């Protein structure tokens, strides 16, 4: 049995989570998405955790894995489904 292709979405490197949540919801509702990677650069832990708290439920409520870029420590303690860790991280 073959399965259809699914998308792996990566967020912009800078965003306002409260307003991006609606954009993310529309994207997830538009097609088959396997995972969303939150890829915020140059933000502190508090801002990153706030973004996770806002965006993670949008993905997980649609059975889409929510991954955090680079920060396996924060991914584990904030309910993310996993982390993307590059070769140099």
Secondary structure, DSSP 8 states (H G I E B T S, - for coil): ------EEEE--SS--HHHHHHHHHHHHHHS-EEEEEE---S--HHHHHHHHHHHHHHHHTTT-EEEEES-HHHHHHTT-SEEE--TT-
